[in-house]
Amino acid sequence: MTNKALIILIAGPYRSGTNDDPELMAENLRKMESLALPIFRAGHVPVIGEWFALPLLKQAGSKYPGDEAYEEISYPVSRRILAKCDAVLRIDGASKGADEDVRIARENGIKVYYKLEDIMGG
């Protein structure tokens, strides 16, 4: 762990494995969000791509996952956020988007964590 406050992208399944069921997608978001407070309390700034994407999707008139607005905004916003992050926490679960976040992070020398404990210094 470092004394510097890191901006940490929490990356995991959102749409993956849900068959686009809004309740399952919301549950996936809750799983990612459950890690945000411990990261914050450890002195860092947690971010989740959906925190930025969902309001933009609403403004863009997205009607369903995978529509034109969704494709325009969802992954691109995550990539823009990742460019500003110091680290990624990749949580369990199949996710092409999260796997791509990890690939890009590694390619750009951004630290990748797989356990919350590693961020906490435990």
Order of alpha helices (4+ residues) and beta strands (2+ residues): beta-alpha-alpha-beta-alpha-alpha-beta-alpha-beta-alpha
